[in-house]
């Protein structure tokens, strides 16, 4: 599976877990911030730095999603493999 397709599948999984993934320019904030999960007005939001490479985006998003309960959701085998790979990593 191509990297862009894998990243899209991870974003689809996030949506199934009721997490909205949005890409933002984090460089303009003026303070050092990282991509990550937060809660805004009661909704789960994953803010991704749009300047990261697709490989880094996959790593960051997969490591977060791997920590969440997703066993009851169908996950494409390639995505499940990536989730397993990054399950123990802390970003």
C-alpha positions in Angstrom: 0.0 0.0 0.0 1.3 3.4 -0.9 2.2 5.8 1.9 -0.5 8.4 1.0 -3.2 5.6 0.8 -2.0 4.2 4.2 -2.2 7.7 5.8 -5.7 8.1 4.4 -6.7 4.7 5.8 -5.4 5.8 9.2 -7.5 9.0 9.0 -10.5 6.9 8.1 -9.9 4.7 11.2 -9.7 7.9 13.3 -13.0 9.0 12.0 -14.5 5.6 12.9 -13.2 6.2 16.4 -14.9 9.6 16.5 -11.6 11.6 16.0 -11.4 14.4 13.5 -8.0 14.7 11.9 -7.0 18.1 10.8 -3.8 19.4 9.3 -2.6 22.8 10.4 0.4 25.0 10.0 1.9 24.7 13.5 4.9 26.8 12.7 3.0 30.1 12.9 1.9 29.6 16.5 5.1 31.2 17.9 5.6 28.5 20.5 6.9 25.0 20.1 4.0 22.6 19.6 3.7 19.1 18.3 1.0 17.1 16.5 -1.3 15.3 18.8 -4.7 14.4 20.1 -6.8 17.0 22.1 -10.3 17.6 23.1 -12.0 20.8 21.9 -15.6 21.6 23.0 -16.1 17.9 23.9 -14.9 16.6 20.5 -11.8 14.6 19.9 -9.4 16.3 17.5 -6.1 15.2 16.2 -4.1 18.2 15.0 -1.4 17.2 12.5 1.5 19.5 11.5 0.9 19.8 7.7 4.7 20.3 7.1 5.6 16.8 8.3 6.4 14.1 5.7 3.8 11.6 5.0 6.0 8.9 6.7 6.1 11.0 9.9 2.4 11.7 9.8 1.8 7.9 9.5 4.1 7.3 12.5 2.5 10.0 14.7 -1.1 9.1 13.9 -0.6 5.3 14.0 1.2 5.5 17.4 -1.8 7.4 18.8 -4.5 5.2 17.3 -2.7 2.0 18.4 -3.3 3.1 22.0 -7.1 3.2 21.4 -9.6 0.4 21.4 -10.2 -0.6 17.8 -10.6 -4.3 18.0 -14.3 -4.1 17.2 -13.7 -2.1 14.0 -12.7 -3.6 10.7 -9.1 -2.5 9.9 -7.4 -3.1 6.6 -4.6 -5.7 7.2 -1.8 -3.2 6.1 -3.2 -0.6 8.6 -3.4 -3.2 11.4 0.2 -4.1 10.7 1.3 -0.4 11.0 -0.7 0.0 14.2 1.0 -3.1 15.7 4.4 -1.7 14.6 3.9 1.6 16.4 1.9 0.4 19.4 4.8 0.6 21.8 6.2 3.9 20.5 5.7 7.2 22.4 5.8 10.2 20.1 
